Structure formats: C-alpha cells, structure tokens
Amino acid sequence: MRNLLLSTSAGWMIAALASGPVLADEISFWRAFVSDHGEAKVSVVDLDAGTVSHRFETEGPAALYATGSGKAVFAVQGGANVVQAFSSGIEIDDHGDHGDIEISEPAALPGSIAGERPVHFVEHHGQIALFFDGEGVAKIVRENDFGANVREIDSGAPHHGVAAAYGDYVLISEPHPEDPSNLPVGIYVVGPDGNRVGDLYECPDLHGEASSGNLLAIACASGLLLVTNSANGPQISHLPYAESLPEGKSTTLLGGTSIQYFLGNYGANRVVIIDPSDADGFRLVDLPTRRVHFATDPIRPQFAYIFTEDGNLHRLNILSGNVTGTLALTAPYSMDGHWSDPRPRVAVAGDEILVTDPLEGKVLRIDASSFEIAGEIAVEGVPYNIVAVGGSGHAH
C-alpha cells in the first residue's frame, strides 16, 4: 500500500503500512497564498513551518481568491488580462461524522483564461464567474475543470460589472445606458438557452457582492438585492437601507459563515452589520480612523476583523456590534493616495489571523484566542493580497 501523506517540511510523517489496520489521526494544516504588489509572483507560506515553501510566477500582479472548498486559489490579473489558478494541495472530504484531510504539494493548474481586464470573481456551488470589465463579458468555469468548458455571457458593453452562476442560470450586471463608464444600473437573469429571463432588477450604482448561507447579496445605492435559488431559477428581492441610516451606501460586502449576516463598508470610517431577515437590521459601527481592509472569521463566526489606517487591527463582535479588542500591528498606512497603493490585507487561517505588512516585507501572525501577536513570517518583496486555505481532518 502506498504512502498517502508525507511532509517532512511540516515536521511530521503519516504512512500507511503494508499490513495491519490503518490508523487515523486528527491534524490541522494551513497554507497562505500571498501575491506581490508589484512583481508577477505568488508565494505559498507553510504556516506549520513558518516559511515560504513555494513560489509561482504569474503574468502580472494578482488579486487572490480561494474557492469555498479550499482546493484552488485563483489569481485574477487585471493588468495582465489573464486569470490563472493553483491547486492548494489541501483537500478535505466531509463524511458527515468526520472529515478526511489529504495534503500534497501546491501546484499551478494547467491553462489560463484570457480576456480584457478581469476584475470580479464570484463562486457559487463550485461554479466560478469571472467578469472581464474591458469586454463586458462573464466567463463561467468550474473549479474542478479550470480552463475547460468555458461558458461566456455578454452583458452588451464593457463596464465595471459582475456576474454569478446559479446552476444553469447566470446573473449579470446591466451597464449604465448612457455612460458604461458609470456603475451598472441593475441585474438580469440569463437562462440555460442564453436568453434573458424576466425583467431587469434595478440596482443603481451596483458594486459589491457576497454570499452568506443560501443568500447572495448585491450592493446597490438603494440597499441590497437578495438572491436565493429555486426550482425555477434565481429568486431576487430588494432590501432597502433602513431610514434610520445616514446618507451613504455599501460598495464592499462580506458574508458571515454559520451566522447569516453581511458586513459592508459605509463611508470611510464606518462599517455596517446587516441582518438580511430584518428590514431594520442595519447596525453602524464607528471606527477611530479610516478602514483599510476587513475580514470575517469562519471559525469563530461571531467575530470579524478590521484593519484601520493607524496600523491597528480591531476585533468586532458581530452579535453585540461592539469592538472588543484593538491590537497595534504596524506603522500607519494612510488611505490618502491611490486606492491601489500597497496596504495591509487580512485573512483567517484556523486559529490565527494573518495580516500582510507590505512595506516591511512580512506577514504578521495573531493568535485568534488571545488576540495577541504570535509571530511573523518574512515574505520576499512587497506581500499584499493574501488568502488562507486549510482545515482539520483525519489523515489516513
């Protein structure tokens, strides 16, 4: 019987013996994928070893997105007009009462998807919609056959848009009728035959989307469009902003795990917690300075983390709406200047919170339980975007 798992860099070895029962041990294993702000490369950090274990070349600097299963990481390269993908080397199979984890080397997946200025990445049940702003085209692929069987949906004009795949249906943004350089004005549904189904769902200044449980939310100037699936395709409703809110809107959304909620920006130094089941379920949270980046915690679902320009990381309790911890991490990173200047990004890897410190060339590690700095990892260059993949399971 062959060895199922071998990792000397992580400091452990599990082997299946040629005879006798196969023993299973519960392990936890995480990797972080980090892209560089200026160079065309992605570094893979082995969090057990605390070092960069692999480095991959890309066509250009990349925004990174991990799939829901954690099996793949997509590198969206708007400046290089291409999307590449990597196998994370971590696969967890759910067996109901337990999960099995299989670990292998990360690798670049063969092929790529070319198109003019890819920007948005949206995954739904293993289907990934990539929107190419320079063409106004969505390209739909599956996680398990990247680069093959690409389905294209044309929105009608180049614009800063978005798409989402729902089984055989696709949601796609409608460009502004007078000036496609403006934000989209709504969403329409495309059926399996490639034709529109129903009318346009209005969503002025459409920008930002996220999933939480069975809900997809799309941010508009007027509130959120909420999308659920049904036997007849996507069902869409409108949740207006509560009248108690001051003037403003969300343009970036994150979705909660285990707890159904959305977290959005609302002005430069506020975030808003949104309960999609309540018409008045909008709670504003004031921040001490302008927000740089934020992330939700899938392991401790009551928490989210917000990095602000003063160099501090804040722990937000979603249930109470209160900031319950603040940790000084870096020198200040002012939000003045270009929107894409190198600034820290946040990800959650099991029991750790990871924060890139681009100007210092490192990734900071924060213990999620104590909310204290636990260490740092040097990453060559200007580490910028970061995603974490991994989990726990039985290794046979």
FENHU-V806876 format. One record per residue. N is the residue number from 1. RES is the residue in three letters. PHI is phi in degrees with one decimal (999 if undefined). Layout:
BEGIN
N|RES|PHI / N|RES|PHI
END
This chain:
BEGIN
1|MET|999 / 2|ARG|-76.0 / 3|ASN|-66.4 / 4|LEU|-88.1 / 5|LEU|-152.0 / 6|LEU|-147.9 / 7|SER|-146.2 / 8|THR|-80.1 / 9|SER|-66.5 / 10|ALA|-84.7 / 11|GLY|87.6 / 12|TRP|-147.3 / 13|MET|-143.3 / 14|ILE|-124.4 / 15|ALA|-129.5 / 16|ALA|-88.1 / 17|LEU|-80.6 / 18|ALA|-69.8 / 19|SER|-144.0 / 20|GLY|87.4 / 21|PRO|-70.3 / 22|VAL|-87.8 / 23|LEU|-90.3 / 24|ALA|-120.8 / 25|ASP|-119.2 / 26|GLU|-81.9 / 27|ILE|-130.9 / 28|SER|-126.5 / 29|PHE|-144.0 / 30|TRP|-136.8 / 31|ARG|-127.3 / 32|ALA|-118.2 / 33|PHE|-104.6 / 34|VAL|-128.4 / 35|SER|-96.1 / 36|ASP|-93.5 / 37|HIS|-69.9 / 38|GLY|-114.6 / 39|GLU|-100.9 / 40|ALA|-87.9 / 41|LYS|-158.4 / 42|VAL|-128.2 / 43|SER|-100.1 / 44|VAL|-109.6 / 45|VAL|-103.3 / 46|ASP|-83.6 / 47|LEU|-73.6 / 48|ASP|-67.5 / 49|ALA|-80.4 / 50|GLY|74.5 / 51|THR|-139.2 / 52|VAL|-77.0 / 53|SER|-97.7 / 54|HIS|-144.6 / 55|ARG|-141.4 / 56|PHE|-118.1 / 57|GLU|-83.6 / 58|THR|-122.5 / 59|GLU|-80.5 / 60|GLY|-162.8 / 61|PRO|-56.5 / 62|ALA|-128.3 / 63|ALA|-90.2 / 64|LEU|-109.9 / 65|TYR|-139.8 / 66|ALA|-91.6 / 67|THR|-73.4 / 68|GLY|-60.6 / 69|SER|-76.3 / 70|GLY|78.8 / 71|LYS|-76.3 / 72|ALA|-137.3 / 73|VAL|-126.2 / 74|PHE|-99.7 / 75|ALA|-111.7 / 76|VAL|-92.7 / 77|GLN|-117.4 / 78|GLY|-60.6 / 79|GLY|-74.1 / 80|ALA|-101.0 / 81|ASN|59.6 / 82|VAL|-156.9 / 83|VAL|-122.4 / 84|GLN|-116.3 / 85|ALA|-143.2 / 86|PHE|-129.4 / 87|SER|-77.8 / 88|SER|-72.5 / 89|GLY|77.6 / 90|ILE|-127.1 / 91|GLU|-132.7 / 92|ILE|-118.8 / 93|ASP|-101.4 / 94|ASP|-85.8 / 95|HIS|-111.5 / 96|GLY|85.1 / 97|ASP|-87.0 / 98|HIS|-162.9 / 99|GLY|-123.4 / 100|ASP|-106.1 / 101|ILE|-115.7 / 102|GLU|-125.5 / 103|ILE|-119.8 / 104|SER|-139.3 / 105|GLU|-73.4 / 106|PRO|-66.2 / 107|ALA|-153.8 / 108|ALA|-73.4 / 109|LEU|-76.5 / 110|PRO|-66.2 / 111|GLY|84.5 / 112|SER|-160.3 / 113|ILE|-121.3 / 114|ALA|-95.5 / 115|GLY|171.0 / 116|GLU|-81.1 / 117|ARG|57.1 / 118|PRO|-68.8 / 119|VAL|-133.7 / 120|HIS|-91.3 / 121|PHE|-124.0 / 122|VAL|-133.9 / 123|GLU|-110.3 / 124|HIS|-146.0 / 125|HIS|50.6 / 126|GLY|82.9 / 127|GLN|-96.8 / 128|ILE|-118.8 / 129|ALA|-104.5 / 130|LEU|-107.9 / 131|PHE|-104.7 / 132|PHE|-104.5 / 133|ASP|-59.8 / 134|GLY|-70.0 / 135|GLU|-115.5 / 136|GLY|70.2 / 137|VAL|-119.1 / 138|ALA|-99.7 / 139|LYS|-118.0 / 140|ILE|-103.8 / 141|VAL|-132.6 / 142|ARG|-107.9 / 143|GLU|-57.5 / 144|ASN|-87.1 / 145|ASP|-144.8 / 146|PHE|-53.6 / 147|GLY|87.3 / 148|ALA|-109.7 / 149|ASN|53.1 / 150|VAL|-78.5 / 151|ARG|-101.8 / 152|GLU|-110.9 / 153|ILE|-126.1 / 154|ASP|-95.4 / 155|SER|-79.4 / 156|GLY|113.3 / 157|ALA|-164.0 / 158|PRO|-59.8 / 159|HIS|-168.5 / 160|HIS|-81.6 / 161|GLY|-119.4 / 162|VAL|-156.1 / 163|ALA|-144.4 / 164|ALA|-145.5 / 165|ALA|-94.2 / 166|TYR|-126.7 / 167|GLY|61.2 / 168|ASP|-85.6 / 169|TYR|-102.1 / 170|VAL|-135.1 / 171|LEU|-91.4 / 172|ILE|-145.5 / 173|SER|-75.6 / 174|GLU|-100.6 / 175|PRO|-65.3 / 176|HIS|-59.8 / 177|PRO|-67.8 / 178|GLU|-96.5 / 179|ASP|-148.0 / 180|PRO|-62.4 / 181|SER|-74.8 / 182|ASN|-77.2 / 183|LEU|-66.3 / 184|PRO|-61.7 / 185|VAL|-107.7 / 186|GLY|173.6 / 187|ILE|-127.6 / 188|TYR|-129.4 / 189|VAL|-105.2 / 190|VAL|-107.8 / 191|GLY|-83.1 / 192|PRO|-57.9 / 193|ASP|-85.6 / 194|GLY|88.2 / 195|ASN|-99.3 / 196|ARG|-66.7 / 197|VAL|-116.9 / 198|GLY|76.3 / 199|ASP|-93.4 / 200|LEU|-70.2 / 201|TYR|-95.2 / 202|GLU|-67.0 / 203|CYS|-154.0 / 204|PRO|-61.3 / 205|ASP|55.1 / 206|LEU|-59.3 / 207|HIS|-168.6 / 208|GLY|107.8 / 209|GLU|-152.9 / 210|ALA|-164.3 / 211|SER|-115.5 / 212|SER|-143.6 / 213|GLY|59.6 / 214|ASN|-90.9 / 215|LEU|-109.1 / 216|LEU|-107.5 / 217|ALA|-115.0 / 218|ILE|-123.6 / 219|ALA|-84.8 / 220|CYS|-129.8 / 221|ALA|-65.0 / 222|SER|-98.7 / 223|GLY|145.3 / 224|LEU|-121.9 / 225|LEU|-90.8 / 226|LEU|-110.0 / 227|VAL|-119.5 / 228|THR|-126.2 / 229|ASN|-96.9 / 230|SER|-154.4 / 231|ALA|-62.2 / 232|ASN|-100.3 / 233|GLY|97.0 / 234|PRO|-63.2 / 235|GLN|-111.6 / 236|ILE|-123.6 / 237|SER|-131.6 / 238|HIS|-114.0 / 239|LEU|-111.6 / 240|PRO|-72.9 / 241|TYR|-60.7 / 242|ALA|-63.1 / 243|GLU|-64.2 / 244|SER|-73.8 / 245|LEU|-74.4 / 246|PRO|-70.1 / 247|GLU|-60.5 / 248|GLY|159.0 / 249|LYS|-164.6 / 250|SER|-95.5 / 251|THR|-125.7 / 252|THR|-134.6 / 253|LEU|-124.8 / 254|LEU|-124.1 / 255|GLY|-109.0 / 256|GLY|-76.8 / 257|THR|-110.4 / 258|SER|74.1 / 259|ILE|-106.9 / 260|GLN|-83.9 / 261|TYR|-160.0 / 262|PHE|-127.0 / 263|LEU|-119.1 / 264|GLY|-131.9 / 265|ASN|-72.7 / 266|TYR|-156.3 / 267|GLY|89.1 / 268|ALA|-69.9 / 269|ASN|-126.0 / 270|ARG|-141.9 / 271|VAL|-128.6 / 272|VAL|-128.4 / 273|ILE|-95.3 / 274|ILE|-119.3 / 275|ASP|-94.8 / 276|PRO|-70.7 / 277|SER|-89.9 / 278|ASP|-128.8 / 279|ALA|-61.6 / 280|ASP|-105.3 / 281|GLY|-85.0 / 282|PHE|-119.9 / 283|ARG|-122.3 / 284|LEU|-82.8 / 285|VAL|-124.8 / 286|ASP|-81.6 / 287|LEU|-111.4 / 288|PRO|-69.4 / 289|THR|-142.3 / 290|ARG|-69.4 / 291|ARG|-78.1 / 292|VAL|-101.7 / 293|HIS|-158.4 / 294|PHE|-149.4 / 295|ALA|-148.7 / 296|THR|-93.0 / 297|ASP|-108.0 / 298|PRO|-76.1 / 299|ILE|-87.4 / 300|ARG|-114.7 / 301|PRO|-64.7 / 302|GLN|-80.1 / 303|PHE|-117.0 / 304|ALA|-135.7 / 305|TYR|-128.9 / 306|ILE|-128.1 / 307|PHE|-97.0 / 308|THR|-115.1 / 309|GLU|-66.9 / 310|ASP|-79.9 / 311|GLY|90.8 / 312|ASN|-103.1 / 313|LEU|-107.8 / 314|HIS|-113.4 / 315|ARG|-99.9 / 316|LEU|-103.4 / 317|ASN|-84.7 / 318|ILE|-66.4 / 319|LEU|-71.0 / 320|SER|-91.7 / 321|GLY|77.5 / 322|ASN|-109.3 / 323|VAL|-79.8 / 324|THR|-106.6 / 325|GLY|-169.7 / 326|THR|-136.1 / 327|LEU|-128.7 / 328|ALA|-75.4 / 329|LEU|-118.1 / 330|THR|-135.5 / 331|ALA|-65.7 / 332|PRO|-59.7 / 333|TYR|-123.3 / 334|SER|-63.1 / 335|MET|-82.7 / 336|ASP|-69.6 / 337|GLY|101.5 / 338|HIS|-73.3 / 339|TRP|-62.3 / 340|SER|-100.8 / 341|ASP|-58.1 / 342|PRO|-67.9 / 343|ARG|-137.9 / 344|PRO|-60.0 / 345|ARG|-128.1 / 346|VAL|-118.9 / 347|ALA|-145.5 / 348|VAL|-114.6 / 349|ALA|-126.1 / 350|GLY|63.4 / 351|ASP|-91.4 / 352|GLU|-126.9 / 353|ILE|-106.3 / 354|LEU|-112.0 / 355|VAL|-133.4 / 356|THR|-74.7 / 357|ASP|-122.0 / 358|PRO|-57.6 / 359|LEU|-74.8 / 360|GLU|-103.1 / 361|GLY|65.4 / 362|LYS|-154.0 / 363|VAL|-113.7 / 364|LEU|-88.9 / 365|ARG|-112.1 / 366|ILE|-120.1 / 367|ASP|-68.4 / 368|ALA|-70.0 / 369|SER|-75.9 / 370|SER|-86.1 / 371|PHE|53.6 / 372|GLU|-131.3 / 373|ILE|-64.6 / 374|ALA|-111.0 / 375|GLY|153.5 / 376|GLU|-150.5 / 377|ILE|-129.8 / 378|ALA|-72.7 / 379|VAL|-130.0 / 380|GLU|-59.6 / 381|GLY|95.2 / 382|VAL|-121.8 / 383|PRO|-63.2 / 384|TYR|-131.1 / 385|ASN|-69.6 / 386|ILE|-145.2 / 387|VAL|-132.5 / 388|ALA|-117.0 / 389|VAL|-133.6 / 390|GLY|153.7 / 391|GLY|158.0 / 392|SER|-123.0 / 393|GLY|177.2 / 394|HIS|-83.9 / 395|ALA|-103.7 / 396|HIS|-89.3
END
